[in-house]
């Protein structure tokens, strides 16, 4: 998006106020492929704002959990925080806000993968914090992220990683497991990875996806449903 007026209007609609320094938000949506730099030669892209936004998001969520879970110990609070800030959820929020449409990049955005959505969301949070301060930034986070987690009971039961859950179950119950690569015979135009998951030396699930990590997660999910009664 090159038209600054259109860009400013789009940002205003997303964040709920007119930006004081639009350059911050332009930076928050500038991909490193453009190789933009400041007058002093420093890189000018969203990565530094992403780092800042990640920290601000973490602090807001920590305060939210501290207030709303008074009986939760450190381990509980850490677990709940990780469920909120998991990459898949942040990606989904970024997609909902359609942040990808605002990116300035030389690369084809279709090749970025899902994580670009969460990265842009964190960069946006960093820009809001610098532009308008903590209170406005906190309000944005509550409205767009924490609104889905007012019910901590729901959050407690939310599974964010079937692979982690499966491994934890195996370790706790002294079961053996292993993920193995297998030949993928699919004819998709995009390369896929095939994974077999063994439980106590018996193949319990098999899955394929566009990355090894995703295939392992999908296989673990299928294993979870196969062992659902035991694992719950």
MARBA-3410 file (N, C-alpha, C, O; in Angstrom, 1 decimal):
232
0.9,-1.2,0.0,0.0,0.0,0.0,0.9,1.2,0.0,1.6,1.5,1.0 ~ 0.9,2.0,-1.1,1.8,3.2,-1.2,1.1,4.5,-0.9,1.8,5.4,-0.4 ~ -0.2,4.6,-1.1,-0.9,5.9,-0.8,-0.9,6.1,0.7,-1.6,5.4,1.4 ~ -0.2,7.2,1.1,-0.1,7.4,2.6,-1.5,7.8,3.2,-1.7,7.4,4.4 ~ -2.4,8.5,2.4,-3.7,8.8,2.9,-4.5,7.6,3.2,-5.2,7.4,4.2
-4.5,6.6,2.3,-5.2,5.4,2.4,-4.6,4.6,3.5,-5.4,4.0,4.3 ~ -3.3,4.5,3.6,-2.6,3.8,4.7,-3.0,4.3,6.1,-3.3,3.6,7.0 ~ -3.0,5.7,6.2,-3.3,6.3,7.5,-4.8,6.0,7.9,-5.1,5.7,9.0 ~ -5.7,6.0,6.9,-7.1,5.7,7.2,-7.2,4.3,7.6,-8.0,4.0,8.6 ~ -6.5,3.3,7.0,-6.6,1.9,7.3,-6.1,1.7,8.8,-6.6,0.9,9.5
-4.9,2.3,9.1,-4.4,2.2,10.4,-5.3,2.8,11.5,-5.5,2.2,12.5 ~ -5.9,3.9,11.2,-6.8,4.6,12.1,-8.0,3.7,12.5,-8.4,3.6,13.6 ~ -8.5,3.0,11.5,-9.6,2.1,11.6,-9.2,0.9,12.5,-10.0,0.5,13.3 ~ -8.0,0.4,12.3,-7.5,-0.7,13.1,-7.3,-0.4,14.6,-7.7,-1.1,15.5 ~ -6.6,0.7,14.8,-6.1,1.0,16.2,-7.1,1.9,17.0,-7.0,2.0,18.2
-8.1,2.5,16.3,-9.1,3.3,17.0,-8.8,4.7,17.3,-9.5,5.4,18.0 ~ -7.7,5.2,16.7,-7.4,6.7,16.9,-6.5,7.1,15.7,-5.8,6.2,15.1 ~ -6.4,8.4,15.4,-5.5,8.8,14.4,-4.1,8.9,14.9,-3.8,9.6,15.8 ~ -3.1,8.2,14.2,-1.7,8.2,14.6,-1.1,9.6,14.7,-1.4,10.4,13.9 ~ -0.3,9.8,15.7,0.4,11.1,15.8,1.7,11.0,14.9,2.0,12.0,14.3
2.3,9.9,14.8,3.5,9.7,14.0,3.3,8.6,13.1,3.6,7.4,13.4 ~ 2.8,8.9,11.9,2.4,7.8,10.9,3.7,7.0,10.5,3.6,5.9,10.1 ~ 4.9,7.7,10.6,6.1,7.0,10.2,6.4,5.8,11.0,6.9,4.8,10.5 ~ 5.9,5.8,12.3,6.1,4.6,13.1,5.3,3.4,12.5,5.8,2.3,12.5 ~ 4.1,3.7,12.1,3.3,2.6,11.5,3.7,2.2,10.2,3.6,1.0,9.8
4.3,3.1,9.4,4.9,2.7,8.1,6.0,1.8,8.3,6.2,0.8,7.6 ~ 6.8,2.1,9.4,7.9,1.2,9.7,7.4,-0.2,10.2,8.0,-1.2,9.9 ~ 6.3,-0.2,10.9,5.7,-1.4,11.5,5.3,-2.4,10.4,5.1,-3.5,10.6 ~ 5.1,-1.8,9.2,4.6,-2.6,8.1,5.6,-2.7,6.9,5.3,-3.0,5.8 ~ 6.9,-2.4,7.2,7.9,-2.4,6.2,8.7,-3.7,6.4,9.3,-3.9,7.4
8.7,-4.5,5.3,9.5,-5.8,5.4,10.9,-5.6,5.1,11.3,-4.6,4.3 ~ 11.8,-6.4,5.6,13.2,-6.2,5.4,13.7,-6.4,4.0,14.7,-5.9,3.6 ~ 12.9,-7.0,3.1,13.2,-7.2,1.7,13.4,-5.9,1.0,14.0,-5.8,-0.1 ~ 12.8,-4.8,1.5,12.9,-3.5,0.9,14.3,-2.8,1.1,14.7,-1.9,0.4 ~ 15.0,-3.4,2.1,16.3,-2.9,2.4,16.4,-1.4,2.7,17.3,-0.7,2.4
15.3,-0.9,3.4,15.3,0.5,3.8,16.2,0.8,5.0,16.3,-0.1,5.9 ~ 16.8,2.0,5.0,17.7,2.3,6.1,17.4,3.8,6.5,16.8,4.6,5.8 ~ 17.8,4.1,7.7,17.7,5.5,8.2,18.9,6.3,7.6,19.7,5.7,7.0 ~ 18.9,7.6,7.9,20.0,8.4,7.4,21.3,8.0,8.0,22.4,8.3,7.4 ~ 21.3,7.3,9.2,22.5,6.9,9.8,22.9,5.4,9.4,23.9,4.9,9.9
22.1,4.9,8.5,22.4,3.5,8.0,21.8,2.4,8.7,22.1,1.2,8.5 ~ 21.0,2.7,9.7,20.3,1.6,10.5,19.1,1.0,9.7,18.5,1.7,9.0 ~ 18.9,-0.3,9.9,17.8,-1.0,9.2,16.5,-0.4,9.6,16.3,-0.1,10.7 ~ 15.6,-0.2,8.6,14.3,0.4,8.8,13.2,-0.6,8.4,12.8,-0.6,7.2 ~ 12.8,-1.5,9.3,11.8,-2.5,9.1,11.1,-2.8,10.4,11.4,-2.2,11.4
10.1,-3.7,10.3,9.3,-3.9,11.5,9.9,-4.7,12.6,9.3,-4.9,13.7 ~ 11.1,-5.2,12.4,11.6,-6.2,13.4,11.9,-5.7,14.8,11.7,-6.3,15.8 ~ 12.4,-4.4,14.9,12.7,-3.8,16.2,11.3,-3.6,16.9,11.2,-3.8,18.1 ~ 10.4,-3.1,16.2,9.0,-2.8,16.8,8.4,-4.1,17.2,7.6,-4.2,18.2 ~ 8.6,-5.2,16.4,8.1,-6.5,16.8,8.7,-7.0,18.1,7.9,-7.5,19.0
10.0,-6.8,18.3,10.6,-7.1,19.6,10.0,-6.3,20.7,9.7,-6.9,21.8 ~ 9.8,-5.0,20.5,9.2,-4.2,21.6,7.7,-4.6,21.8,7.3,-4.8,23.0 ~ 7.0,-4.8,20.8,5.6,-5.2,20.9,5.4,-6.5,21.7,4.5,-6.7,22.5 ~ 6.3,-7.5,21.4,6.3,-8.8,22.1,6.4,-8.6,23.6,5.7,-9.2,24.4 ~ 7.3,-7.7,24.0,7.6,-7.4,25.4,6.4,-6.7,26.1,6.0,-7.1,27.2
5.8,-5.7,25.4,4.6,-5.0,25.9,3.5,-6.0,26.0,2.8,-6.0,27.0 ~ 3.2,-6.8,25.0,2.2,-7.8,25.0,2.3,-8.7,26.2,1.3,-9.0,26.9 ~ 3.5,-9.2,26.5,3.8,-10.1,27.6,3.5,-9.5,28.9,2.9,-10.1,29.8 ~ 3.8,-8.2,29.1,3.6,-7.5,30.3,2.1,-7.3,30.6,1.6,-7.4,31.7 ~ 1.4,-6.9,29.6,-0.1,-6.7,29.7,-0.8,-8.0,30.1,-1.7,-8.0,30.9
-0.4,-9.1,29.4,-1.0,-10.4,29.7,-0.7,-10.8,31.1,-1.5,-11.4,31.8 ~ 0.6,-10.6,31.5,1.0,-11.0,32.9,0.2,-10.3,33.9,-0.3,-10.9,34.9 ~ 0.0,-9.0,33.7,-0.8,-8.2,34.6,-2.3,-8.6,34.6,-2.9,-8.7,35.7 ~ -2.8,-9.0,33.5,-4.2,-9.4,33.3,-4.4,-10.7,34.1,-5.4,-10.9,34.8 ~ -3.5,-11.7,34.0,-3.6,-13.0,34.7,-3.4,-12.8,36.2,-4.0,-13.5,36.9
-2.4,-11.9,36.6,-2.2,-11.7,38.0,-3.5,-11.2,38.7,-3.8,-11.6,39.8 ~ -4.2,-10.3,38.0,-5.4,-9.7,38.5,-6.6,-10.7,38.5,-7.3,-10.8,39.5 ~ -6.7,-11.5,37.4,-7.9,-12.3,37.3,-7.7,-13.8,37.7,-8.7,-14.5,37.7 ~ -6.5,-14.2,38.1,-6.3,-15.5,38.7,-5.5,-15.4,40.0,-4.4,-15.8,40.1 ~ -6.2,-14.8,41.1,-5.5,-14.6,42.3,-5.0,-15.8,43.0,-4.1,-15.7,43.9
-5.5,-17.0,42.7,-5.1,-18.2,43.4,-4.0,-18.9,42.5,-3.5,-20.0,43.0 ~ -3.7,-18.4,41.4,-2.8,-19.1,40.5,-1.3,-18.9,40.9,-0.9,-17.8,41.2 ~ -0.6,-20.0,41.0,0.9,-19.9,41.3,1.7,-19.5,40.1,1.1,-19.3,39.0 ~ 3.0,-19.4,40.2,3.8,-18.9,39.1,3.7,-19.9,37.9,3.6,-19.5,36.8 ~ 3.7,-21.2,38.2,3.6,-22.2,37.1,2.3,-22.1,36.4,2.3,-22.1,35.1
1.2,-21.9,37.1,-0.1,-21.7,36.5,-0.1,-20.5,35.6,-0.6,-20.5,34.5 ~ 0.3,-19.4,36.1,0.3,-18.1,35.4,1.2,-18.2,34.1,0.8,-17.7,33.1 ~ 2.3,-18.8,34.3,3.2,-19.0,33.1,2.5,-19.8,32.0,2.6,-19.5,30.8 ~ 1.9,-20.9,32.4,1.2,-21.8,31.5,0.1,-21.0,30.8,-0.1,-21.2,29.6 ~ -0.7,-20.3,31.5,-1.8,-19.5,30.9,-1.3,-18.4,30.0,-1.9,-18.2,28.9
-0.2,-17.8,30.3,0.3,-16.8,29.5,0.8,-17.4,28.1,0.6,-16.8,27.1 ~ 1.4,-18.5,28.2,1.9,-19.2,27.0,0.8,-19.6,26.1,0.9,-19.7,24.9 ~ -0.4,-19.9,26.7,-1.6,-20.3,25.9,-2.1,-19.1,25.1,-2.6,-19.2,24.0 ~ -2.0,-17.9,25.7,-2.5,-16.7,25.1,-1.6,-16.2,24.0,-2.0,-15.8,22.9 ~ -0.3,-16.2,24.3,0.7,-15.7,23.3,1.2,-16.7,22.3,2.2,-16.5,21.6
0.6,-17.9,22.2,1.1,-18.9,21.3,0.9,-18.4,19.9,0.0,-17.6,19.6 ~ 1.8,-18.7,19.0,2.0,-18.2,17.7,0.7,-18.4,16.9,0.3,-17.4,16.1 ~ 0.1,-19.5,17.0,-1.1,-19.8,16.2,-2.2,-18.7,16.5,-2.9,-18.3,15.6 ~ -2.4,-18.4,17.8,-3.5,-17.5,18.1,-3.1,-16.1,17.7,-4.0,-15.4,17.1 ~ -1.9,-15.6,17.9,-1.5,-14.3,17.4,-1.6,-14.2,15.9,-2.0,-13.1,15.4
-1.3,-15.3,15.2,-1.4,-15.3,13.8,-2.9,-15.1,13.4,-3.2,-14.3,12.4 ~ -3.8,-15.7,14.1,-5.2,-15.6,13.8,-5.7,-14.2,14.0,-6.6,-13.7,13.3 ~ -5.2,-13.5,15.1,-5.6,-12.1,15.3,-5.1,-11.2,14.2,-5.9,-10.4,13.7 ~ -3.9,-11.4,13.8,-3.3,-10.7,12.7,-4.1,-10.8,11.4,-4.3,-9.9,10.7 ~ -4.5,-12.1,11.2,-5.3,-12.3,10.0,-6.7,-11.6,10.1,-7.2,-11.1,9.1
-7.3,-11.7,11.3,-8.6,-11.1,11.5,-8.5,-9.6,11.2,-9.5,-9.0,10.7 ~ -7.4,-8.9,11.6,-7.2,-7.5,11.4,-6.8,-7.2,9.9,-6.7,-6.0,9.6 ~ -6.5,-8.2,9.2,-6.0,-8.1,7.8,-4.8,-7.3,7.6,-4.6,-6.4,6.7 ~ -3.8,-7.5,8.6,-2.6,-6.7,8.6,-1.7,-7.0,7.4,-1.0,-6.1,6.9 ~ -1.8,-8.1,6.8,-0.9,-8.5,5.7,-1.2,-7.6,4.5,-0.2,-7.4,3.7
-2.4,-7.0,4.4,-2.7,-6.2,3.2,-2.0,-4.8,3.3,-1.9,-4.1,2.3 ~ -1.4,-4.5,4.5,-0.7,-3.2,4.6,0.8,-3.3,4.5,1.5,-2.3,4.5 ~ 1.3,-4.5,4.3,2.8,-4.7,4.2,3.4,-4.1,2.9,2.8,-4.2,1.9 ~ 4.5,-3.5,3.1,5.3,-3.0,2.0,6.5,-3.9,1.9,7.3,-4.0,2.8 ~ 6.6,-4.6,0.7,7.6,-5.6,0.5,8.0,-5.8,-0.9,7.1,-5.6,-1.8
9.2,-6.2,-1.2,9.6,-6.6,-2.5,9.3,-8.0,-2.8,9.1,-8.5,-3.9 ~ 9.2,-8.8,-1.7,8.9,-10.2,-1.8,7.4,-10.5,-1.9,6.6,-9.6,-1.5 ~ 7.0,-11.6,-2.5,5.6,-11.9,-2.6,5.1,-12.3,-1.3,5.5,-13.3,-0.7 ~ 4.1,-11.6,-0.8,3.5,-11.9,0.6,2.9,-13.2,0.7,2.8,-13.8,1.8 ~ 2.6,-13.8,-0.5,2.0,-15.2,-0.5,3.0,-16.2,0.0,2.6,-17.3,0.4
4.3,-15.9,-0.1,5.3,-16.8,0.3,5.8,-16.6,1.8,6.7,-17.3,2.2 ~ 5.2,-15.7,2.5,5.7,-15.4,3.8,5.4,-16.5,4.9,6.1,-16.7,5.8 ~ 4.2,-17.2,4.7,3.8,-18.1,5.8,2.9,-17.4,6.8,2.9,-16.2,6.8 ~ 2.3,-18.2,7.7,1.4,-17.7,8.6,2.0,-16.8,9.7,1.3,-15.8,10.1 ~ 3.2,-17.0,10.1,3.8,-16.2,11.2,4.0,-14.7,10.9,4.1,-14.0,11.8
3.9,-14.3,9.6,4.0,-12.9,9.3,2.8,-12.2,10.0,3.0,-11.0,10.3 ~ 1.7,-12.8,10.1,0.5,-12.2,10.7,0.7,-11.8,12.2,0.4,-10.7,12.6 ~ 1.3,-12.8,12.9,1.6,-12.5,14.3,2.7,-11.5,14.5,2.7,-10.7,15.4 ~ 3.7,-11.6,13.6,4.9,-10.7,13.7,4.4,-9.2,13.5,4.8,-8.3,14.2 ~ 3.5,-9.0,12.5,3.0,-7.7,12.2,2.1,-7.2,13.4,2.2,-6.0,13.7
1.4,-8.1,14.0,0.6,-7.7,15.1,1.5,-7.2,16.3,1.2,-6.2,16.9 ~ 2.6,-7.9,16.5,3.5,-7.4,17.6,4.2,-6.1,17.2,4.3,-5.2,18.1 ~ 4.5,-6.0,16.0,5.1,-4.7,15.5,4.1,-3.5,15.6,4.5,-2.4,16.0 ~ 2.9,-3.8,15.3,1.8,-2.8,15.5,1.6,-2.4,16.9,1.5,-1.2,17.2 ~ 1.7,-3.4,17.8,1.6,-3.1,19.3,2.8,-2.2,19.7,2.6,-1.3,20.5
4.0,-2.5,19.2,5.1,-1.7,19.5,5.0,-0.2,19.0,5.4,0.7,19.7 ~ 4.4,-0.1,17.8,4.2,1.3,17.3,3.2,2.0,18.1,3.3,3.2,18.4 ~ 2.1,1.4,18.5,1.1,2.0,19.3,1.7,2.5,20.6,1.4,3.6,21.1 ~ 2.5,1.6,21.2,3.1,2.0,22.5,3.9,3.3,22.4,3.8,4.1,23.3 ~ 4.8,3.3,21.4,5.6,4.5,21.2,4.8,5.8,20.9,5.0,6.9,21.3
3.8,5.5,20.0,3.0,6.7,19.5,2.0,7.2,20.6,1.8,8.5,20.6 ~ 1.4,6.4,21.4,0.3,6.8,22.2,0.5,6.5,23.7,-0.3,6.9,24.5 ~ 1.5,5.7,24.0,1.7,5.3,25.4,1.1,4.0,25.9,0.4,3.3,25.1 ~ 1.4,3.6,27.1,1.0,2.3,27.6,-0.5,2.1,27.7,-1.0,1.1,27.3 ~ -1.2,3.1,28.2,-2.7,2.9,28.4,-3.4,2.6,27.1,-4.3,1.8,27.1
-3.1,3.4,26.1,-3.8,3.2,24.8,-3.4,1.8,24.2,-4.2,1.1,23.7 ~ -2.1,1.5,24.4,-1.7,0.2,23.9,-2.4,-1.0,24.6,-2.8,-2.0,24.0 ~ -2.5,-0.8,25.9,-3.2,-1.8,26.8,-4.6,-2.0,26.3,-5.1,-3.1,26.2 ~ -5.3,-0.9,26.0,-6.7,-0.9,25.6,-6.8,-1.7,24.3,-7.7,-2.5,24.1 ~ -5.9,-1.5,23.4,-5.9,-2.2,22.1,-5.7,-3.7,22.3,-6.4,-4.5,21.7
-4.8,-4.1,23.2,-4.6,-5.5,23.5,-5.8,-6.1,24.1,-6.1,-7.3,23.7 ~ -6.4,-5.5,25.0,-7.6,-6.0,25.7,-8.7,-6.2,24.6,-9.4,-7.2,24.6 ~ -8.9,-5.2,23.7,-10.0,-5.2,22.8,-9.8,-6.3,21.7,-10.7,-7.0,21.3 ~ -8.5,-6.5,21.3,-8.3,-7.4,20.1,-7.7,-8.8,20.5,-7.8,-9.7,19.7 ~ -7.1,-8.9,21.7,-6.5,-10.2,22.1,-7.1,-10.8,23.3,-7.6,-11.9,23.3
-7.2,-10.0,24.4,-7.6,-10.6,25.7,-9.1,-10.8,25.8,-9.6,-11.4,26.7 ~ -9.9,-10.2,24.8,-11.3,-10.3,24.8,-11.8,-11.8,24.7,-12.8,-12.1,25.2 ~ -10.9,-12.6,24.1,-11.3,-14.0,23.9,-11.0,-14.8,25.2,-11.3,-16.0,25.2 ~ -10.3,-14.2,26.2,-9.9,-15.0,27.3,-10.4,-14.5,28.6,-9.8,-14.7,29.7 ~ -11.6,-13.9,28.6,-12.2,-13.5,29.9,-12.6,-14.7,30.8,-12.5,-14.6,32.0
-12.9,-15.8,30.1,-13.2,-17.1,30.9,-11.9,-17.9,31.0,-11.5,-18.6,30.1 ~ -11.3,-17.8,32.2,-10.0,-18.5,32.4,-10.2,-20.0,32.4,-9.3,-20.8,32.2 ~ -11.5,-20.4,32.8,-11.8,-21.9,32.7,-11.6,-22.4,31.3,-11.1,-23.5,31.1 ~ -12.1,-21.7,30.4,-11.9,-22.0,29.0,-10.5,-22.1,28.6,-10.0,-23.0,27.9 ~ -9.7,-21.1,29.1,-8.3,-21.1,28.7,-7.5,-22.3,29.3,-6.6,-22.8,28.7
-7.9,-22.7,30.5,-7.3,-23.8,31.2,-7.4,-25.1,30.4,-6.5,-25.9,30.3 ~ -8.5,-25.2,29.7,-8.8,-26.4,28.9,-8.3,-26.3,27.5,-8.5,-27.3,26.7 ~ -7.9,-25.2,27.1,-7.5,-24.9,25.7,-6.1,-25.6,25.4,-5.2,-25.4,26.1 ~ -6.1,-26.4,24.4,-4.9,-27.1,23.9,-4.2,-26.3,22.8,-4.8,-26.1,21.8 ~ -3.0,-25.8,23.1,-2.3,-25.0,22.1,-1.3,-25.8,21.3,-0.8,-25.4,20.2
-0.8,-26.9,21.9,0.2,-27.8,21.2,-0.1,-29.2,21.5,0.2,-29.7,22.7 ~ -0.6,-30.0,20.6,-0.8,-31.4,20.8,0.5,-32.2,20.9,0.6,-33.2,21.7 ~ 1.5,-31.7,20.3,2.8,-32.3,20.3,3.4,-32.2,21.8,3.8,-33.2,22.3 ~ 3.3,-31.0,22.3,3.8,-30.9,23.7,3.0,-31.7,24.7,3.6,-32.3,25.6 ~ 1.7,-31.7,24.5,0.8,-32.5,25.4,1.1,-34.0,25.3,1.1,-34.7,26.3
1.3,-34.5,24.1,1.6,-35.9,23.8,3.0,-36.3,24.5,3.1,-37.3,25.1 ~ 4.0,-35.4,24.2,5.3,-35.7,24.8,5.3,-35.7,26.3,5.9,-36.5,27.0 ~ 4.5,-34.7,26.9,4.4,-34.6,28.4,3.7,-35.9,28.9,4.1,-36.4,30.0 ~ 2.7,-36.4,28.2,2.0,-37.6,28.6,2.9,-38.8,28.6,3.0,-39.6,29.6 ~ 3.7,-38.9,27.5,4.7,-40.0,27.4,5.7,-40.0,28.5,6.0,-41.0,29.1
6.3,-38.9,28.8,7.3,-38.7,29.8,6.7,-39.0,31.2,7.4,-39.7,32.0 ~ 5.5,-38.6,31.4,4.9,-38.8,32.7,4.6,-40.2,33.0,4.7,-40.7,34.1 ~ 4.2,-40.9,31.9,3.8,-42.3,32.0,4.8,-43.3,31.6,4.6,-44.5,31.4 ~ 6.0,-42.8,31.3,7.2,-43.7,30.9,6.9,-44.5,29.7,7.2,-45.7,29.6 ~ 6.2,-43.8,28.7,5.9,-44.5,27.4,7.0,-44.0,26.4,7.5,-42.9,26.5
7.3,-44.8,25.5,8.3,-44.5,24.4,7.5,-43.9,23.2,6.4,-44.2,23.0 ~ 8.2,-43.0,22.5,7.6,-42.4,21.3,8.7,-41.9,20.4,9.8,-41.7,20.8 ~ 8.4,-41.8,19.1,9.3,-41.2,18.2,8.6,-40.8,16.9,7.6,-41.4,16.5 ~ 9.1,-39.7,16.4,8.6,-39.2,15.1,9.6,-39.6,14.0,10.8,-39.4,14.2 ~ 9.1,-40.1,12.9,9.9,-40.6,11.8,9.5,-40.0,10.5,8.3,-39.9,10.3
10.4,-39.6,9.7,10.1,-39.1,8.4,9.6,-40.3,7.5,10.1,-41.4,7.7 ~ 8.7,-40.1,6.6,8.3,-41.1,5.7,8.1,-40.5,4.3,8.0,-39.3,4.2 ~ 8.1,-41.3,3.3,8.0,-40.9,1.9,6.6,-40.2,1.7,5.6,-40.8,2.0 ~ 6.7,-39.1,1.1,5.4,-38.4,0.7,5.1,-38.6,-0.7,5.9,-38.2,-1.6 ~ 4.0,-39.2,-1.0,3.6,-39.5,-2.4,2.6,-38.6,-3.0,2.0,-38.8,-4.0
2.3,-37.5,-2.2,1.4,-36.5,-2.7,1.8,-35.8,-3.9,3.0,-35.7,-4.2 ~ 0.9,-35.2,-4.7,1.3,-34.6,-6.0,1.0,-33.1,-5.9,0.7,-32.4,-6.9 ~ 1.0,-32.5,-4.6,0.8,-31.1,-4.4,1.9,-30.3,-5.1,3.0,-30.7,-5.1 ~ 1.6,-29.1,-5.6,2.6,-28.2,-6.2,3.6,-27.7,-5.2,4.7,-27.4,-5.5 ~ 3.2,-27.7,-3.9,4.1,-27.2,-2.8,4.6,-28.5,-2.1,3.8,-29.4,-1.8
5.9,-28.5,-1.8,6.5,-29.6,-1.1,5.8,-29.9,0.2,5.6,-29.0,1.0 ~ 5.5,-31.2,0.5,5.0,-31.6,1.8,5.9,-32.5,2.5,6.8,-33.2,1.9 ~ 5.8,-32.6,3.8,6.5,-33.5,4.6,5.6,-34.5,5.2,4.5,-34.2,5.7 ~ 6.0,-35.8,5.3,5.2,-36.9,5.9,5.9,-37.4,7.1,7.1,-37.6,7.2 ~ 5.1,-37.5,8.2,5.6,-37.9,9.5,4.8,-39.1,10.0,3.6,-39.1,10.0
5.5,-40.1,10.5,4.9,-41.2,11.3,5.2,-41.1,12.7,6.3,-40.8,13.1 ~ 4.2,-41.3,13.6,4.4,-41.2,15.0,4.2,-42.6,15.7,3.2,-43.2,15.5 ~ 5.3,-43.0,16.4,5.2,-44.3,17.0,5.0,-44.1,18.5,5.6,-43.2,19.1 ~ 4.1,-44.9,19.1,3.8,-44.9,20.5,4.1,-46.3,21.1,3.4,-47.3,20.7 ~ 5.1,-46.4,22.0,5.5,-47.8,22.5,5.8,-48.7,21.3,5.3,-49.9,21.3
6.5,-48.2,20.3,7.0,-48.9,19.1,5.9,-49.3,18.2,6.1,-50.2,17.3 ~ 4.7,-48.8,18.3,3.6,-49.1,17.4,3.2,-47.8,16.7,3.0,-46.7,17.4 ~ 3.1,-47.8,15.4,2.7,-46.6,14.7,1.2,-46.3,15.1,0.3,-47.1,14.9 ~ 1.0,-45.1,15.6,-0.3,-44.7,16.1,-0.9,-43.6,15.2,-2.1,-43.4,15.2 ~ -0.1,-42.9,14.5,-0.6,-41.8,13.6,0.4,-41.4,12.5,1.6,-41.7,12.6
-0.2,-40.9,11.5,0.6,-40.4,10.3,0.0,-39.1,9.8,-1.2,-39.0,9.8 ~ 0.8,-38.2,9.4,0.3,-36.9,8.9,1.3,-36.3,7.9,2.5,-36.6,7.9 ~ 0.8,-35.4,7.1,1.6,-34.7,6.1,1.2,-33.2,6.2,0.0,-32.9,6.4 ~ 2.2,-32.3,5.9,1.9,-30.9,5.9,3.1,-30.2,5.2,4.0,-30.8,4.8 ~ 3.0,-28.9,5.1,4.0,-28.1,4.3,5.3,-27.9,5.1,6.2,-27.3,4.5
5.3,-28.3,6.3,6.6,-28.2,7.1,6.6,-29.4,8.0,5.6,-30.0,8.4 ~ 7.9,-29.8,8.4,8.0,-30.9,9.3,7.3,-30.7,10.6,6.7,-31.6,11.2 ~ 7.5,-29.4,11.1,6.9,-29.1,12.4,5.4,-29.2,12.4,4.8,-29.7,13.3 ~ 4.8,-28.7,11.3,3.3,-28.8,11.2,2.8,-30.3,11.1,1.8,-30.6,11.6 ~ 3.6,-31.1,10.3,3.3,-32.5,10.2,3.4,-33.2,11.5,2.5,-34.1,11.8
4.4,-32.9,12.3,4.5,-33.5,13.7,3.3,-33.1,14.6,2.8,-33.9,15.3 ~ 3.0,-31.8,14.5,1.8,-31.4,15.3,0.5,-32.1,14.9,-0.3,-32.4,15.8 ~ 0.3,-32.2,13.6,-0.9,-32.9,13.1,-0.9,-34.3,13.5,-2.0,-34.9,13.9 ~ 0.2,-35.0,13.4,0.3,-36.4,13.8,0.0,-36.6,15.3,-0.6,-37.5,15.8 ~ 0.6,-35.6,16.1,0.4,-35.7,17.6,-1.1,-35.4,17.9,-1.7,-36.0,18.8
-1.8,-34.6,17.1,-3.2,-34.3,17.3,-4.0,-35.6,17.1,-4.9,-35.9,17.8 ~ -3.7,-36.3,16.0,-4.3,-37.6,15.7,-4.1,-38.6,16.8,-5.0,-39.4,17.1 ~ -2.8,-38.6,17.3,-2.5,-39.5,18.4,-3.3,-39.2,19.6,-3.7,-40.1,20.4 ~ -3.5,-37.9,19.9,-4.3,-37.5,21.0,-5.7,-38.0,21.0,-6.2,-38.5,22.0 ~ -6.3,-37.9,19.8,-7.7,-38.4,19.7,-7.8,-39.9,19.8,-8.8,-40.5,20.2
-6.7,-40.6,19.3,-6.6,-42.1,19.5,-6.5,-42.5,20.9,-7.0,-43.6,21.3 ~ -5.8,-41.7,21.7,-5.6,-42.0,23.1,-6.3,-41.0,24.0,-5.9,-40.8,25.2 ~ -7.4,-40.5,23.6,-8.1,-39.3,24.2,-8.5,-39.7,25.7,-8.2,-38.9,26.6 ~ -9.1,-40.8,25.9,-9.5,-41.2,27.3,-8.3,-41.3,28.2,-8.4,-40.8,29.3 ~ -7.2,-41.9,27.8,-6.0,-42.1,28.6,-5.4,-40.7,28.9,-4.9,-40.5,30.0
-5.3,-39.9,27.8,-4.5,-38.6,28.0,-5.3,-37.6,28.8,-4.7,-36.7,29.4 ~ -6.6,-37.7,28.8,-7.4,-36.7,29.5,-7.5,-37.1,31.0,-8.1,-36.4,31.8
END
